[in-house]
Amino acid sequence: MADEKFNLHKPHLPKGVELAEYEQVMETFPREPQRAKLWTPWFTTGVAIIAVGFIILLVRFIFGLGAVTNLSDGFPWGLWITFDVVIGIALASGGFTTAALVYIFNQGQYSPLIRPAITTALLGYAMAGFGVFVDVGRWWQLYNPLLPDNWHGGSALFEVSICVMAYLTVLIIEYIPTLTDKWIQEGKPAAAARAKNIRNWLDKVMILFIITGIVISTLHQSSLGSIMLLAPYKLHPLWFTPWLPVFFLLSAIAVGWHVVIVESILSARTFNREIEMPLLSGLARRTIMFLGLYVMMKFFDLVFYDEFPLLFKSWYGLLWFAEVAVFGIIPAALLATPWIRRNPKYLLRVSLLVILGLILSRANVFLFAFKPVDGWFYFPSLGEVIVSGFMVSVILVGYKLLANYFPVLSREGKLSAAS
Amino acid sequence: MTLNRRDFMKLSGAAAGAALAAPELAVASSDKPDLSRYDDDWGMLNDEYQCTGCKTCQYVCKKRMGFDNSGDIEYYDNPRDLNARNYTVVKLYKGEGEYSYVKKNCMHCNDPACVSACPVRALVKRDDGPVVYDPSKCIGCRYCMIACPFDVPKFEYESATPEIRKCDLCVDIVTDESRTEKDRRTLCSATCPRDAIITGRRKDLIKEAWRRINEKPDIYQHHVYGEYEVGGTAVMYISHVEFDKIGFQPFEATAIPRLPESIQHGIFKYWVTPLALFGMLAIVRGSQMKCDPYEDEECIEV
């Protein structure tokens, strides 16, 4: 695999370099705002979806959840919790895995991907938080988990809510350097000096926040899986297992870099940049083992609990196989083939496949294999779909705005308009 | 869903337990766990053999809550199931040559999944039995509805300021110390013309249930539903029809919150897991920063 380690950007950290100096290393390879044309057809479409979604949300807040959603007493959680929150948080895991790769495992060559990954994570978590705000019935009391009197440590949802709030705070702190750099680069001398002060001070303590962020992420990514352990008689036995939290953590780690890959390839197109292929295929190669481990554990789980026959008893078995194939066997095999993961076109498709697989694996647990006591049925309403589209659009539009006006992407790799 | 040894192992977390080594996981799960600490809890016994389906209980319950009786016209005037306006519903089961009325309401479990689910303690199990709800704490996340194995908590989807709705075992009456023990009865049991619903302490209810079963052993099922299911419930049932036919599933005696709570508590005991993780990451970073991943062989290849 040595061929993927060439010096496209400043590589790994030299011996004994501390973080503050490291950030200075980064300043010799600075990021810069992209300043591309804003109102492209895609961007306009995104803004239009946001506008429509906003109107639907207005209806939801004035008339209640029933006016917009198909939620019922049998299916109290639908598309919003499953997609906007549970899947959204898993897809935003690229922030903490990339941070671990660069700052813990010292793979400095990946530092050009740090800011895009943190940007995606910040937007993803912000929208997951907003998704909760939209979905809970009594949103004006959403601060209640913060009051010590109400703390209920036994509830996985309590842990998730505290961790998500804490991690969102960490992400905002991790984002401050991007903001200060804008003023360092473009501000008046006095403002630039002040921004530089903040930046230097922050660099000294940043590693604490980075490690805290990784710890918090590990905890809540797994706890999201514990949530359904409280519904042993409603979740199909193919999915109900004490190992659910481990599955959720593993799959979140595996999918995070694929989101970074998709985001990187798409933003290369949007901003007319060189695709950072050696870095991306390196990330892709690192996810193979997580995907493989996930598949192995899924099979081991069935063998251990003697549930193999269930695979052939109903169409749930097919769903299980689909999950293991799409989020595991197929992409792992494709990524293990060097010429596939080194081709941007193919890599983009494989990464999208992994993301699809992650969506399937979460939807299986929270929607498809969730069977309430009575014969209830759920299919998302148009309003629910549009609001979920609203969340995705805010993330994409937000990313373009941030990359356009703030130093997120590195200066290197910019292609000239002529080429 | 039939339950067997596999499900039992899953519920008690046989595998995850080994990994976490939390002492709580050593919960001895047998078919008849010792539930004597719930003996004095208030509860109800619903005798489906005695029930004539008059629905007086349903009517007085709605009246107590101040709900309009005209609201649900789904099936003429009787709601299909529990909902945000009906804390109790009498349903009819009709099988081949047999039928039974079934009075549904909150089971007030000894170790309720809804209480374990609630992230803000809006739902609590009182020491004297009832599971009660405090809207001033509730955030409306509806995790209790996901968790409840009996599908009891309901939500006001049509309201802009919704609440979770469910039977509170007439907590104001039942726990009123100024009343005599005999007078502390839920409205539905107080108005039942047939002794089909009785209020009492859990141990007395179990005694009475078995007395009725032993009196007419040819008629009743030899089973008190809720005596051990999901770790025991305060509202129990006896019936002349098999329980799974009238909508009562054959649940394990293990309380549902045991597995998830032992995992949560295992991870956060003395903050061991987060702190260990933090330390581990710091150590890895320290060692990785010292060496050059390109040249030093002993560096971790990531």
Chai-1 contact restraints between the chains, C-beta under 6 A:
chainA,res_idxA,chainB,res_idxB,connection_type,confidence,min_distance_angstrom,max_distance_angstrom,comment,restraint_id
A,H12,B,P293,contact,1.0,0.0,6.0,A-B,restraint_1
A,K15,B,D292,contact,1.0,0.0,6.0,A-B,restraint_2
A,G64,B,E158,contact,1.0,0.0,6.0,A-B,restraint_3
A,G64,B,S159,contact,1.0,0.0,6.0,A-B,restraint_4
A,G64,B,A160,contact,1.0,0.0,6.0,A-B,restraint_5
A,L65,B,Y157,contact,1.0,0.0,6.0,A-B,restraint_6
A,G66,B,Y157,contact,1.0,0.0,6.0,A-B,restraint_7
A,G66,B,E158,contact,1.0,0.0,6.0,A-B,restraint_8
A,D73,B,K154,contact,1.0,0.0,6.0,A-B,restraint_9
A,P76,B,R142,contact,1.0,0.0,6.0,A-B,restraint_10
A,P76,B,M145,contact,1.0,0.0,6.0,A-B,restraint_11
A,P76,B,I146,contact,1.0,0.0,6.0,A-B,restraint_12
A,I104,B,L281,contact,1.0,0.0,6.0,A-B,restraint_13
A,I104,B,V284,contact,1.0,0.0,6.0,A-B,restraint_14
A,I104,B,R285,contact,1.0,0.0,6.0,A-B,restraint_15
A,F105,B,Q288,contact,1.0,0.0,6.0,A-B,restraint_16
A,F105,B,V302,contact,1.0,0.0,6.0,A-B,restraint_17
A,N106,B,Q288,contact,1.0,0.0,6.0,A-B,restraint_18
A,N106,B,M289,contact,1.0,0.0,6.0,A-B,restraint_19
A,Q107,B,V302,contact,1.0,0.0,6.0,A-B,restraint_20
A,V136,B,I139,contact,1.0,0.0,6.0,A-B,restraint_21
A,V136,B,G140,contact,1.0,0.0,6.0,A-B,restraint_22
A,V136,B,C141,contact,1.0,0.0,6.0,A-B,restraint_23
A,G137,B,G140,contact,1.0,0.0,6.0,A-B,restraint_24
A,G137,B,P162,contact,1.0,0.0,6.0,A-B,restraint_25
A,R138,B,C138,contact,1.0,0.0,6.0,A-B,restraint_26
A,R138,B,I139,contact,1.0,0.0,6.0,A-B,restraint_27
A,R138,B,G140,contact,1.0,0.0,6.0,A-B,restraint_28
A,Q141,B,I139,contact,1.0,0.0,6.0,A-B,restraint_29
A,L142,B,I139,contact,1.0,0.0,6.0,A-B,restraint_30
A,N144,B,V120,contact,1.0,0.0,6.0,A-B,restraint_31
A,N144,B,K137,contact,1.0,0.0,6.0,A-B,restraint_32
A,N144,B,I139,contact,1.0,0.0,6.0,A-B,restraint_33
A,P145,B,P119,contact,1.0,0.0,6.0,A-B,restraint_34
A,P145,B,V120,contact,1.0,0.0,6.0,A-B,restraint_35
A,N150,B,V120,contact,1.0,0.0,6.0,A-B,restraint_36
A,N150,B,R121,contact,1.0,0.0,6.0,A-B,restraint_37
A,N150,B,K137,contact,1.0,0.0,6.0,A-B,restraint_38
A,H152,B,P119,contact,1.0,0.0,6.0,A-B,restraint_39
A,H152,B,R121,contact,1.0,0.0,6.0,A-B,restraint_40
A,G154,B,S116,contact,1.0,0.0,6.0,A-B,restraint_41
A,G154,B,E261,contact,1.0,0.0,6.0,A-B,restraint_42
A,G154,B,Q264,contact,1.0,0.0,6.0,A-B,restraint_43
A,S155,B,A117,contact,1.0,0.0,6.0,A-B,restraint_44
A,S155,B,P119,contact,1.0,0.0,6.0,A-B,restraint_45
A,A156,B,P260,contact,1.0,0.0,6.0,A-B,restraint_46
A,L157,B,P119,contact,1.0,0.0,6.0,A-B,restraint_47
A,L157,B,Y143,contact,1.0,0.0,6.0,A-B,restraint_48
A,F158,B,P119,contact,1.0,0.0,6.0,A-B,restraint_49
A,S161,B,P119,contact,1.0,0.0,6.0,A-B,restraint_50
A,I211,B,F278,contact,1.0,0.0,6.0,A-B,restraint_51
A,I211,B,L281,contact,1.0,0.0,6.0,A-B,restraint_52
A,I214,B,L281,contact,1.0,0.0,6.0,A-B,restraint_53
A,V215,B,P274,contact,1.0,0.0,6.0,A-B,restraint_54
A,V215,B,L277,contact,1.0,0.0,6.0,A-B,restraint_55
A,V215,B,F278,contact,1.0,0.0,6.0,A-B,restraint_56
A,S226,B,P260,contact,1.0,0.0,6.0,A-B,restraint_57
A,S226,B,I263,contact,1.0,0.0,6.0,A-B,restraint_58
A,L229,B,L259,contact,1.0,0.0,6.0,A-B,restraint_59
A,L229,B,P260,contact,1.0,0.0,6.0,A-B,restraint_60
A,L230,B,A113,contact,1.0,0.0,6.0,A-B,restraint_61
A,L230,B,A117,contact,1.0,0.0,6.0,A-B,restraint_62
A,L230,B,A147,contact,1.0,0.0,6.0,A-B,restraint_63
A,L230,B,P260,contact,1.0,0.0,6.0,A-B,restraint_64
A,A231,B,I146,contact,1.0,0.0,6.0,A-B,restraint_65
A,A231,B,A147,contact,1.0,0.0,6.0,A-B,restraint_66
A,P232,B,L11,contact,1.0,0.0,6.0,A-B,restraint_67
A,Y233,B,P149,contact,1.0,0.0,6.0,A-B,restraint_68
A,P242,B,G13,contact,1.0,0.0,6.0,A-B,restraint_69
A,P242,B,A15,contact,1.0,0.0,6.0,A-B,restraint_70
A,P242,B,A16,contact,1.0,0.0,6.0,A-B,restraint_71
A,Y305,B,R6,contact,1.0,0.0,6.0,A-B,restraint_72
A,D306,B,R6,contact,1.0,0.0,6.0,A-B,restraint_73
A,P372,B,D151,contact,1.0,0.0,6.0,A-B,restraint_74
A,V373,B,D151,contact,1.0,0.0,6.0,A-B,restraint_75
